[in-house]
Amino acid sequence: MKVAVVILNWNGCDMLRTFLPSVLTHSTGEGVAVYVADNGSTDPSVDMIQAEFPTVQLILLHQNYGFAEGYNRALQQIEAEYVVLLNSDVEVSEHWLQPLMAYLDTHPEVAACQPKIRSYHHREMFEYAGAAGGFIDRYGYPFCRGRIFGSVEKDEGQYDTIAPLFWATGAALFIRRADYMEAGGLDTRFFAHMEEIDLCWRLRARGRGIVCVPESVVYHVGGATLRKENPRKTFLNFRNNLLLLYKNLPTTELNSVMRLRRWLDYIAATVFLLKGDAKNARAVLRARREYQRLRPSFTAAREENLRKSTLQPIPERSTYSILWQFYAKGRRAFGKLNRSTLHGNQSATSHLARPS
């Protein structure tokens, strides 16, 4: 099989009924198959798929393993050159697979890519979870071409070039199955949130490329599982981000970055309190406690990542603080950032940005 489009589902019957038709209509061709991996749903999802979408191949998991382990278990049961991790709330467009497949076919140095992600409800806008490709700052804060924190840009073609990335979104991640498996897949201990950034960091550190191919466009609802600033989401984002840093930061940076992050996290908790949001403030503090508890169990993974790293510094990891750029400098759009403050410059990966 050439391409397996894999949608992980948990109690998303209505979502599947809405979005599966576009995936099936526009994901055709020889060697292309659409799978739904069901994470032990208790709603009618499985019966509905069997009755209404009989061409979909079902993978039945017996409990909710979360995003990371759910996908790992599903991909172990699929043999394909490329797999697409596709959220259940994504509408795809005509010929969306072809540019992604063509790019990886002709660029063996690239492990994964993503389409341009627009908002399903505001279709001229980028979507928060991925936009036109992801980067990360010195202290672990993710941002995108088209989205910095909560500031989302209108898509006016300003990011319509193929570009090297630090991370590609898990909402529509097109990846070589061999690279996915060799890197160990998604870290199941994350359960959900930040796991695709962790996977991309491992791949990028090992010299494999990540790009956005904006000729491919999809539309993402976003926030369908947990709404923004849900305390559970806040906890997972902060905890997993700290674990991400511990697993992957070079030894020369680890202590200095983690010291400053401690203060930044306390400031974030204070801001929540000042807004009258005690639940999210407690979620940040609980995330820090849980990080401290879990950190020793991640030491072996950290040692493996450092041992296998071949690319330092990673050009797409910025040397600046995106918090400073955004709040102090007022740079609310990716195009206004000082690109020279990226590690070195983009020339180290410019070969990734050339269209075939």
NUBA-323517 format. One record per residue (C-alpha): residue in one letter; z, y, x. Coordinates in Angstrom, 3 decimals, always signed. Example, Ala and Ser with C-alpha at 12.3 -4.5 7.8 and 13.67 -1.06 7.14 Angstrom:
BEGIN
REC   r          Z          Y          X
REC   A     +7.800     -4.500    +12.300
REC   S     +7.140     -1.060    +13.670
This chain:
BEGIN
REC   r          Z          Y          X
REC   M     +0.000     +0.000     +0.000
REC   K     -0.810     +3.503     +1.217
REC   V     +1.554     +5.733     -0.807
REC   A     +4.564     +4.876     -2.960
REC   V     +5.876     +7.733     -5.114
REC   V     +9.519     +6.887     -5.759
REC   I    +11.629     +8.638     -8.388
REC   L    +15.361     +7.938     -8.339
REC   N    +16.865     +8.044    -11.808
REC   W    +20.352     +8.043    -13.235
REC   N    +20.725     +8.626    -16.974
REC   G    +17.643    +10.852    -16.987
REC   C    +15.744     +9.373    -19.910
REC   D    +14.653    +12.717    -21.370
REC   M    +13.751    +14.082    -17.936
REC   L    +11.557    +11.076    -17.203
REC   R     +9.859    +11.301    -20.559
REC   T     +9.016    +14.951    -19.808
REC   F     +7.889    +14.677    -16.178
REC   L     +6.565    +11.154    -15.635
REC   P     +3.269    +11.898    -17.427
REC   S     +2.199    +14.485    -14.817
REC   V     +3.187    +12.159    -11.961
REC   L     +1.198     +9.269    -13.414
REC   T     -1.818    +11.444    -14.248
REC   H     -2.040    +13.053    -10.810
REC   S     -0.841    +10.211     -8.545
REC   T     -3.810     +7.902     -8.760
REC   G     -6.203     +6.270     -6.364
REC   E     -6.476     +3.123     -4.348
REC   G     -3.216     +2.180     -2.683
REC   V     -1.058     +4.620     -4.688
REC   A     +1.793     +3.373     -6.888
REC   V     +4.577     +5.086     -8.846
REC   Y     +8.073     +3.601     -8.847
REC   V    +11.255     +4.487    -10.684
REC   A    +14.407     +3.275     -8.955
REC   D    +17.124     +3.231    -11.604
REC   N    +20.636     +3.881    -10.285
REC   G    +22.466     +1.784    -12.896
REC   S    +21.737     +4.060    -15.852
REC   T    +23.735     +3.595    -19.047
REC   D    +21.282     +5.576    -21.173
REC   P    +17.967     +4.142    -22.544
REC   S    +15.991     +5.063    -19.376
REC   V    +14.919     +1.544    -18.450
REC   D    +13.939     +0.498    -21.979
REC   M    +12.019     +3.755    -22.431
REC   I    +10.041     +3.280    -19.200
REC   Q     +9.155     -0.295    -20.078
REC   A     +8.015     +0.731    -23.559
REC   E     +6.258     +4.039    -22.847
REC   F     +5.188     +3.834    -19.190
REC   P     +4.334     +0.186    -18.532
REC   T     +2.350     +0.982    -15.357
REC   V     +5.481     +2.305    -13.622
REC   Q     +7.055     -0.206    -11.269
REC   L    +10.803     -0.491    -11.824
REC   I    +13.450     -1.113     -9.195
REC   L    +16.771     -1.880    -10.835
REC   L    +19.910     -0.962     -8.913
REC   H    +23.149     -2.148    -10.476
REC   Q    +25.297     +0.970    -10.093
REC   N    +25.018     +4.664     -9.304
REC   Y    +24.694     +4.624     -5.527
REC   G    +23.992     +8.348     -5.331
REC   F    +20.877     +9.976     -3.915
REC   A    +21.170     +8.697     -0.361
REC   E    +22.043     +5.039     -0.813
REC   G    +19.936     +4.800     -3.946
REC   Y    +16.826     +5.753     -2.008
REC   N    +17.741     +3.595     +0.977
REC   R    +18.085     +0.538     -1.253
REC   A    +14.896     +1.327     -3.132
REC   L    +12.758     +1.829     -0.017
REC   Q    +13.961     -1.467     +1.427
REC   Q    +12.126     -3.103     -1.495
REC   I     +8.849     -1.202     -1.004
REC   E     +6.126     -1.771     +1.577
REC   A     +3.973     +1.335     +2.028
REC   E     +2.704     +3.454     +4.880
REC   Y     +3.987     +6.621     +3.204
REC   V     +6.735     +7.100     +0.626
REC   V     +7.454    +10.168     -1.482
REC   L    +11.018    +10.882     -2.507
REC   L    +10.358    +12.770     -5.739
REC   N    +13.009    +14.240     -8.021
REC   S    +12.810    +13.276    -11.665
REC   D    +12.545    +16.947    -12.711
REC   V     +9.326    +17.694    -10.816
REC   E     +5.942    +18.395    -12.404
REC   V     +3.137    +17.699     -9.945
REC   S     -0.276    +19.336     -9.922
REC   E     -3.757    +17.896     -9.668
REC   H     -4.600    +16.404     -6.254
REC   W     -1.069    +17.091     -4.980
REC   L     -0.961    +13.937     -2.846
REC   Q     -4.275    +14.317     -1.042
REC   P     -3.417    +17.275     +1.273
REC   L     -0.109    +15.670     +2.269
REC   M     -1.697    +12.318     +2.967
REC   A     -4.638    +13.854     +4.835
REC   Y     -2.350    +15.861     +7.088
REC   L     -0.216    +12.909     +8.108
REC   D     -3.306    +10.725     +8.530
REC   T     -4.620    +13.146    +11.160
REC   H     -1.330    +14.203    +12.778
REC   P     +0.496    +11.132    +14.063
REC   E     +3.134    +13.329    +15.744
REC   V     +4.360    +14.468    +12.309
REC   A     +6.895    +12.283    +10.504
REC   A     +7.204    +14.114     +7.194
REC   C     +5.937    +16.997     +5.121
REC   Q     +6.534    +18.716     +1.817
REC   P     +4.396    +20.548     -0.729
REC   K     +4.994    +24.118     -1.758
REC   I     +7.769    +24.089     -4.366
REC   R     +7.537    +26.557     -7.225
REC   S     +9.943    +27.048    -10.116
REC   Y     +9.092    +25.104    -13.252
REC   H    +10.532    +27.787    -15.559
REC   H     +9.291    +30.827    -13.574
REC   R     +6.051    +29.493    -12.239
REC   E     +5.086    +32.485    -10.095
REC   M     +8.376    +32.176     -8.178
REC   F     +9.383    +29.822     -5.409
REC   E    +12.026    +27.259     -6.291
REC   Y    +15.437    +27.346     -4.643
REC   A    +15.488    +23.771     -3.332
REC   G    +12.757    +23.845     -0.718
REC   A    +10.360    +26.716     -1.493
REC   A     +7.735    +26.657     +1.303
REC   G     +9.844    +24.751     +3.810
REC   G    +13.314    +24.768     +5.314
REC   F    +15.063    +26.117     +8.401
REC   I    +18.690    +26.274     +9.519
REC   D    +20.676    +28.914    +11.361
REC   R    +23.035    +28.540    +14.317
REC   Y    +26.034    +27.879    +12.049
REC   G    +24.449    +25.353     +9.710
REC   Y    +23.322    +27.558     +6.811
REC   P    +19.963    +26.434     +5.389
REC   F    +17.254    +28.843     +4.282
REC   C    +13.568    +28.602     +3.408
REC   R    +10.238    +30.323     +3.574
REC   G    +10.543    +31.954     +0.167
REC   R    +14.324    +31.678     -0.354
REC   I    +17.382    +32.946     +1.510
REC   F    +20.682    +32.115     -0.189
REC   G    +20.189    +33.126     -3.840
REC   S    +17.308    +35.515     -3.137
REC   V    +14.107    +33.778     -4.234
REC   E    +10.712    +35.348     -3.603
REC   K     +7.619    +35.531     -5.756
REC   D     +4.808    +33.373     -4.409
REC   E     +2.051    +35.808     -3.489
REC   G     +0.388    +33.561     -0.943
REC   Q     +2.523    +34.900     +1.893
REC   Y     +3.438    +31.376     +3.029
REC   D     +0.139    +29.612     +2.412
REC   T     -0.174    +28.451     +6.007
REC   I     +0.781    +25.013     +7.233
REC   A     +3.959    +25.591     +9.230
REC   P     +6.418    +23.577    +11.321
REC   L     +9.844    +23.254     +9.705
REC   F    +13.363    +22.220    +10.558
REC   W    +13.754    +20.349     +7.266
REC   A    +11.662    +19.366     +4.264
REC   T    +13.145    +19.253     +0.798
REC   G    +14.378    +16.008     -0.719
REC   A    +12.936    +17.155     -4.045
REC   A     +9.449    +16.131     -2.855
REC   L     +9.662    +14.562     +0.601
REC   F     +6.462    +12.881     +1.839
REC   I     +7.437    +10.737     +4.828
REC   R     +6.207     +7.839     +6.920
REC   R     +8.249     +4.830     +5.884
REC   A     +8.372     +3.652     +9.506
REC   D     +9.951     +6.951    +10.624
REC   Y    +12.390     +6.851     +7.718
REC   M    +13.544     +3.369     +8.650
REC   E    +13.613     +3.952    +12.411
REC   A    +15.856     +6.994    +11.945
REC   G    +18.220     +4.988     +9.736
REC   G    +17.243     +6.545     +6.426
REC   L    +19.515     +8.897     +4.525
REC   D    +23.200     +8.854     +5.452
REC   T    +24.812     +7.075     +2.511
REC   R    +28.205     +8.606     +3.267
REC   F    +26.859    +11.983     +2.137
REC   F    +26.291    +10.584     -1.421
REC   A    +24.309    +13.708     -2.379
REC   H    +23.397    +17.135     -0.923
REC   M    +22.349    +17.929     +2.670
REC   E    +21.266    +14.351     +3.367
REC   E    +17.595    +15.252     +3.752
REC   I    +18.496    +18.012     +6.242
REC   D    +20.488    +15.473     +8.247
REC   L    +17.546    +13.052     +8.250
REC   C    +15.105    +15.788     +9.292
REC   W    +17.450    +16.958    +12.062
REC   R    +17.502    +13.426    +13.476
REC   L    +13.728    +13.165    +13.296
REC   R    +13.116    +16.597    +14.768
REC   A    +15.591    +16.038    +17.622
REC   R    +13.672    +12.883    +18.477
REC   G    +10.453    +14.855    +18.801
REC   R     +8.929    +14.075    +15.422
REC   G     +7.324    +16.900    +13.462
REC   I     +8.179    +18.227     +9.995
REC   V     +5.749    +20.568     +8.185
REC   C     +4.979    +22.259     +4.875
REC   V     +1.467    +21.722     +3.517
REC   P     +1.207    +24.512     +0.885
REC   E     -2.198    +23.394     -0.394
REC   S     -0.122    +20.856     -2.330
REC   V     +1.938    +22.465     -5.105
REC   V     +4.643    +21.055     -7.374
REC   Y     +6.972    +22.651     -9.927
REC   H    +10.684    +21.843     -9.810
REC   V    +13.274    +22.495    -12.519
REC   G    +16.169    +22.393    -10.046
REC   G    +19.867    +22.286    -10.797
REC   A    +19.282    +19.452    -13.252
REC   T    +22.074    +17.270    -11.870
REC   L    +24.780    +19.817    -11.073
REC   R    +24.472    +23.498    -11.937
REC   K    +24.786    +26.082     -9.187
REC   E    +28.420    +26.703     -8.147
REC   N    +29.664    +23.603     -9.902
REC   P    +32.886    +22.753     -7.970
REC   R    +31.670    +19.220     -7.279
REC   K    +28.424    +20.593     -5.837
REC   T    +30.354    +23.172     -3.805
REC   F    +32.582    +20.438     -2.383
REC   L    +29.651    +18.208     -1.418
REC   N    +27.634    +21.069     +0.088
REC   F    +30.483    +22.339     +2.281
REC   R    +31.758    +18.894     +3.304
REC   N    +28.321    +17.487     +4.048
REC   N    +27.252    +20.605     +5.918
REC   L    +30.224    +20.242     +8.270
REC   L    +29.459    +16.561     +8.770
REC   L    +25.810    +17.451     +9.398
REC   L    +26.836    +19.825    +12.170
REC   Y    +29.265    +17.391    +13.739
REC   K    +26.672    +14.602    +13.738
REC   N    +23.865    +16.610    +15.288
REC   L    +25.012    +19.661    +17.265
REC   P    +24.517    +19.567    +21.039
REC   T    +27.780    +19.140    +22.936
REC   T    +27.443    +22.602    +24.482
REC   E    +27.572    +24.227    +21.028
REC   L    +29.893    +22.002    +19.028
REC   N    +33.255    +23.659    +19.643
REC   S    +32.086    +27.263    +19.409
REC   V    +30.053    +26.693    +16.249
REC   M    +32.782    +24.727    +14.482
REC   R    +35.450    +27.334    +15.343
REC   L    +33.446    +30.098    +13.727
REC   R    +32.506    +27.895    +10.776
REC   R    +36.200    +27.377    +10.030
REC   W    +36.633    +31.124     +9.563
REC   L    +33.402    +31.479     +7.610
REC   D    +34.555    +28.732     +5.229
REC   Y    +37.911    +30.451     +4.703
REC   I    +36.042    +33.676     +3.961
REC   A    +33.858    +31.811     +1.432
REC   A    +36.981    +30.441     -0.287
REC   T    +38.470    +33.946     -0.383
REC   V    +35.299    +35.369     -1.939
REC   F    +35.475    +32.732     -4.678
REC   L    +39.110    +33.705     -5.319
REC   L    +38.255    +37.389     -5.511
REC   K    +35.645    +36.498     -8.136
REC   G    +38.351    +34.691    -10.113
REC   D    +36.824    +31.295     -9.348
REC   A    +39.808    +29.267     -8.159
REC   K    +38.093    +25.915     -8.767
REC   N    +35.309    +26.628     -6.282
REC   A    +37.774    +28.132     -3.806
REC   R    +39.782    +24.914     -3.920
REC   A    +36.541    +22.914     -3.543
REC   V    +35.802    +24.673     -0.231
REC   L    +39.292    +23.992     +1.119
REC   R    +39.187    +20.388     -0.071
REC   A    +35.809    +19.987     +1.665
REC   R    +37.336    +21.111     +4.962
REC   R    +40.224    +18.656     +4.589
REC   E    +37.843    +15.836     +3.776
REC   Y    +35.667    +16.717     +6.757
REC   Q    +38.683    +16.473     +9.055
REC   R    +39.586    +13.117     +7.558
REC   L    +36.061    +11.695     +7.846
REC   R    +35.059    +13.128    +11.216
REC   P    +36.306    +10.188    +13.364
REC   S    +34.151     +7.773    +11.346
REC   F    +31.044     +9.813    +12.283
REC   T    +31.626     +9.726    +16.032
REC   A    +29.401     +6.689    +16.598
REC   A    +26.556     +8.320    +14.642
REC   R    +26.960    +11.497    +16.682
REC   E    +26.793     +9.562    +19.953
REC   E    +23.664     +7.734    +18.782
REC   N    +21.964    +10.962    +17.730
REC   L    +22.688    +12.649    +21.048
REC   R    +21.523     +9.599    +22.959
REC   K    +18.204     +9.472    +21.105
REC   S    +17.519    +13.225    +21.177
REC   T    +14.494    +14.234    +23.229
REC   L    +13.907    +17.810    +21.990
REC   Q    +16.499    +20.458    +22.847
REC   P    +16.497    +23.175    +21.798
REC   I    +14.740    +22.535    +18.496
REC   P    +12.369    +25.512    +18.005
REC   E    +12.868    +25.719    +14.234
REC   R    +16.670    +26.017    +14.498
REC   S    +17.421    +29.728    +14.699
REC   T    +19.809    +31.229    +17.222
REC   Y    +21.024    +33.909    +14.811
REC   S    +23.396    +33.938    +11.844
REC   I    +21.476    +34.079     +8.577
REC   L    +24.640    +35.533     +6.988
REC   W    +24.372    +38.522     +9.355
REC   Q    +20.628    +38.875     +8.776
REC   F    +21.061    +38.738     +4.992
REC   Y    +24.249    +40.722     +4.350
REC   A    +24.484    +43.096     +7.327
REC   K    +20.805    +43.678     +8.041
REC   G    +19.660    +43.453     +4.415
REC   R    +16.821    +41.052     +5.244
REC   R    +16.453    +39.231     +1.941
REC   A    +13.004    +37.697     +2.520
REC   F    +11.936    +35.190     +5.156
REC   G     +9.066    +37.397     +6.290
REC   K    +11.531    +40.166     +7.202
REC   L    +13.584    +38.030     +9.561
REC   N    +13.337    +38.686    +13.277
REC   R    +11.222    +35.672    +14.206
REC   S    +11.805    +36.228    +17.929
REC   T    +15.373    +35.071    +17.424
REC   L    +14.181    +31.576    +16.682
REC   H    +14.772    +29.329    +19.684
REC   G    +12.193    +30.397    +22.224
REC   N     +9.241    +30.846    +19.904
REC   Q     +7.092    +28.797    +17.609
REC   S     +4.604    +28.008    +20.348
REC   A     +6.575    +24.879    +21.187
REC   T     +5.374    +23.418    +17.906
REC   S     +2.253    +25.464    +17.264
REC   H     +0.161    +22.294    +17.456
REC   L     +1.894    +21.185    +14.274
REC   A     +0.687    +24.218    +12.369
REC   R     -3.049    +23.768    +12.837
REC   P     -4.852    +22.392     +9.790
REC   S     -6.908    +19.329    +10.515
